[in-house]
Amino acid sequence: VTSLQEVPLQASNFAHVIFQNVAENYLPNAHLECHYTLTPYNHPHSKDWVGILKVGWSTACDFYTILWSPMPEHIIEGSTVNCVLRTTGMSVENGKG
C-alpha cells in the first residue's frame, strides 16, 4: 500500500464531497476506511455510495466495490459533515475482476 497523501479541505461550490487520506493503491480483501467531508453544497440521499474504481475507468460500472453511505445524522444547514465508511475487506462485487 502506498503512503497516504493528505489534501487540505478547500471551500468550493464545485466539490460537494472531499475525500481525505486517499491512497494510491488498495489491496484486495484488505480493511478499508474511507474518510470524507460533505460540503454545505451537498444534499445527502439514501442511495449515495462511494466506489473504488479501476484505473482508467470510463463508467461507474467499472467499480471493484461500492460502499453504501449511511445518511448523516444531525445535519445543520450550511455546515460541513465529516463521515467515515469502514469495510473489513474489499471484494470484487461486480464480477468483472
GIGICOR-V317210 format. One record per pair of residues at least 12 apart in sequence whose C-alpha atoms are under 7 Angstrom apart, sorted by the first residue. I is the first residue (numbers start at 1). J is the second residue. If there is no record, write none. Layout:
# GIGICOR-V317210
I & J
I & J
This chain:
# GIGICOR-V317210
1 & 25
1 & 26
1 & 27
2 & 23
2 & 24
2 & 25
3 & 23
4 & 21
4 & 22
4 & 23
5 & 21
5 & 22
5 & 23
6 & 20
6 & 21
7 & 20
13 & 41
16 & 38
16 & 39
16 & 41
16 & 42
17 & 36
17 & 37
17 & 38
17 & 39
18 & 36
18 & 37
18 & 38
19 & 35
19 & 36
19 & 37
20 & 35
20 & 36
28 & 90
28 & 91
29 & 89
29 & 90
29 & 91
30 & 88
30 & 89
30 & 90
31 & 87
31 & 88
31 & 89
32 & 86
32 & 87
32 & 88
32 & 89
33 & 84
33 & 85
33 & 86
33 & 87
34 & 84
34 & 85
34 & 86
35 & 83
35 & 84
35 & 85
36 & 82
36 & 83
36 & 84
37 & 80
37 & 81
37 & 82
37 & 83
38 & 80
38 & 81
38 & 82
39 & 79
39 & 80
39 & 81
40 & 77
40 & 78
40 & 79
40 & 80
44 & 71
45 & 71
46 & 70
46 & 71
48 & 68
48 & 69
49 & 66
49 & 67
49 & 68
49 & 69
50 & 66
50 & 67
50 & 68
50 & 69
51 & 63
51 & 65
51 & 66
51 & 67
52 & 64
52 & 65
52 & 66
63 & 94
64 & 91
64 & 92
64 & 93
64 & 94
65 & 90
65 & 91
65 & 92
65 & 93
